[in-house]
Amino acid sequence: MKINLDLLPYKKTTTLIMKKITSLLMILFTILSFSQENRVKIQNYLDRNKAKFNLTSQDISDWTIESTGNSESTKIDTYWIKQRYQGIEIFNSVSNIWMKNDEVINSTGVFISNVAQKVNTTSPTLSVLNALNKAFESVNQSSSNNQIIETI
């Protein structure tokens, strides 16, 4: 039996790459499942305390985690969650949720109550260029021939 020595480095490199990819995927799945568990715990907390915060089920059904942080000294994880309505983020409606030992221990924030009754539209009333011109006007700046170059 004859062994082709040219293929041995290729096999070692391929095996090493596959091990790294497998390890990376395992870490990614662990992180994703951990954050999904915390999301469920936050939702359960909001459900249990909606009356206390004067919120409806609809007020707390659509939110997203805006950012996270943690304290090594207190072992508290902080989640800043942003309220949404029909997938649109609501201005100035960020709440802080504190978790320790995988349990929500406190929250503060400004979710808007009865948001469905307060929303008058879910589509913009200004075009992008009109909004830009109004922003320039509000800071006493002149806008000069703005145009949309690319949409995504």
Backbone torsions as a table, in degrees:
resi	resn	phi	psi	omega
1	MET	NA	134.3	-177.4
2	LYS	-110.6	132.1	-179.8
3	ILE	-103.9	130.4	177.0
4	ASN	-84.2	106.1	-175.5
5	LEU	-69.4	-17.3	179.6
6	ASP	-68.8	-25.2	-176.5
7	LEU	-86.4	-17.1	-177.2
8	LEU	-61.3	-47.0	178.7
9	PRO	-62.9	-35.5	179.0
10	TYR	-62.4	-44.2	-178.7
11	LYS	-64.6	-41.9	179.0
12	LYS	-64.1	-42.7	-179.7
13	THR	-64.9	-43.7	179.4
14	THR	-63.2	-42.9	178.9
15	THR	-62.8	-42.2	179.6
16	LEU	-64.1	-43.4	178.8
17	ILE	-63.3	-43.8	179.7
18	MET	-62.9	-39.4	178.1
19	LYS	-64.2	-42.0	179.7
20	LYS	-65.7	-42.3	178.7
21	ILE	-63.8	-44.1	179.4
22	THR	-61.8	-43.9	178.5
23	SER	-62.8	-43.5	179.3
24	LEU	-62.1	-43.6	178.7
25	LEU	-63.9	-39.3	178.8
26	MET	-64.5	-41.6	177.8
27	ILE	-64.5	-44.0	-179.9
28	LEU	-60.8	-46.3	179.3
29	PHE	-63.6	-37.1	177.9
30	THR	-63.6	-45.8	-180.0
31	ILE	-64.0	-45.7	-179.2
32	LEU	-63.2	-41.6	-178.8
33	SER	-69.7	-35.8	178.0
34	PHE	-63.0	-46.0	-177.8
35	SER	-69.7	-31.4	175.6
36	GLN	-66.5	-39.3	178.1
37	GLU	-62.2	-43.6	179.4
38	ASN	-66.7	-36.2	177.4
39	ARG	-61.9	-42.3	177.9
40	VAL	-64.2	-41.8	179.7
41	LYS	-64.5	-40.0	177.6
42	ILE	-64.6	-44.1	179.6
43	GLN	-62.1	-42.3	178.0
44	ASN	-61.4	-41.0	177.8
45	TYR	-61.5	-46.2	179.1
46	LEU	-62.1	-41.5	178.6
47	ASP	-61.1	-44.4	-178.8
48	ARG	-67.8	-28.9	-172.7
49	ASN	-111.4	12.9	-176.2
50	LYS	-62.6	-36.3	178.2
51	ALA	-66.4	-40.6	178.8
52	LYS	-59.5	-37.0	-178.6
53	PHE	-94.3	4.3	-179.7
54	ASN	58.5	45.0	-179.4
55	LEU	-116.6	155.4	175.3
56	THR	-96.9	168.3	176.3
57	SER	-58.8	-37.5	179.6
58	GLN	-67.5	-33.7	179.9
59	ASP	-62.8	-32.1	-174.9
60	ILE	-107.4	7.5	-176.3
61	SER	-86.9	-19.3	-176.1
62	ASP	-128.2	103.1	178.8
63	TRP	-150.4	163.7	179.8
64	THR	-137.6	151.1	176.1
65	ILE	-80.0	114.6	-178.0
66	GLU	-79.8	-41.5	176.6
67	SER	-164.0	169.2	-179.5
68	THR	-137.0	159.6	175.4
69	GLY	-156.9	165.2	177.4
70	ASN	-147.9	157.2	178.1
71	SER	-114.5	121.4	178.5
72	GLU	-67.5	-34.6	-176.2
73	SER	-72.8	-40.4	-178.3
74	THR	-96.5	-13.7	-176.6
75	LYS	62.7	29.9	179.1
76	ILE	-103.1	131.0	174.2
77	ASP	-97.6	133.5	179.7
78	THR	-111.3	132.9	176.6
79	TYR	-119.3	126.6	173.4
80	TRP	-99.8	114.8	-177.6
81	ILE	-111.7	142.7	-176.3
82	LYS	-114.1	128.6	178.9
83	GLN	-73.4	143.7	176.8
84	ARG	-131.7	161.7	172.6
85	TYR	-133.3	119.2	-176.6
86	GLN	51.6	40.6	176.6
87	GLY	81.9	-2.3	-179.3
88	ILE	-100.2	125.4	-179.9
89	GLU	-65.8	139.9	-179.6
90	ILE	-96.6	127.3	-178.1
91	PHE	-59.7	134.9	175.9
92	ASN	61.0	37.9	179.8
93	SER	-127.3	58.6	-179.7
94	VAL	-104.4	133.6	176.1
95	SER	-117.8	148.1	175.5
96	ASN	-102.1	133.3	176.6
97	ILE	-121.7	129.3	178.4
98	TRP	-109.1	130.7	178.7
99	MET	-123.1	138.9	175.0
100	LYS	-141.9	136.0	-177.7
101	ASN	53.5	41.5	177.2
102	ASP	64.2	22.0	177.3
103	GLU	-130.2	143.2	174.8
104	VAL	-72.2	125.8	-178.2
105	ILE	-108.2	-19.5	-179.9
106	ASN	-170.4	163.8	174.4
107	SER	-153.8	152.6	171.6
108	THR	-140.1	157.2	176.4
109	GLY	160.8	-173.4	-172.9
110	VAL	-135.6	51.4	172.5
111	PHE	-65.3	141.7	-179.5
112	ILE	-82.1	129.7	179.4
113	SER	-85.4	149.6	179.7
114	ASN	50.1	46.4	-174.3
115	VAL	-61.0	-33.6	-178.1
116	ALA	-61.6	-34.1	179.3
117	GLN	-78.9	-18.0	-176.3
118	LYS	-95.5	-18.3	-178.4
119	VAL	-81.1	129.4	-179.9
120	ASN	-103.8	-9.4	176.9
121	THR	-164.6	155.3	174.2
122	THR	-117.2	10.6	174.9
123	SER	-126.6	147.2	-176.1
124	PRO	-65.9	145.8	177.4
125	THR	-96.9	-12.5	176.8
126	LEU	-115.0	144.6	172.3
127	SER	-74.2	166.8	179.0
128	VAL	-58.8	-46.3	-178.0
129	LEU	-67.6	-38.2	177.0
130	ASN	-64.9	-40.0	178.2
131	ALA	-64.6	-41.4	178.3
132	LEU	-62.8	-43.5	178.9
133	ASN	-63.7	-40.5	177.8
134	LYS	-64.9	-37.0	177.9
135	ALA	-64.4	-43.4	176.9
136	PHE	-61.5	-42.9	179.6
137	GLU	-61.7	-38.6	-176.2
138	SER	-66.4	-22.3	177.8
139	VAL	-110.2	20.6	177.0
140	ASN	54.8	42.8	176.3
141	GLN	-116.8	148.4	177.0
142	SER	-90.5	140.3	176.8
143	SER	-99.3	142.5	-175.3
144	SER	-123.9	105.0	173.4
145	ASN	42.4	58.4	176.8
146	ASN	-73.7	146.3	177.6
147	GLN	-146.5	155.6	176.7
148	ILE	-85.9	121.7	-177.9
149	ILE	-89.7	-40.0	-176.0
150	GLU	-150.4	141.9	173.4
151	THR	-115.0	147.9	-179.9
152	ILE	-121.3	NA	NA
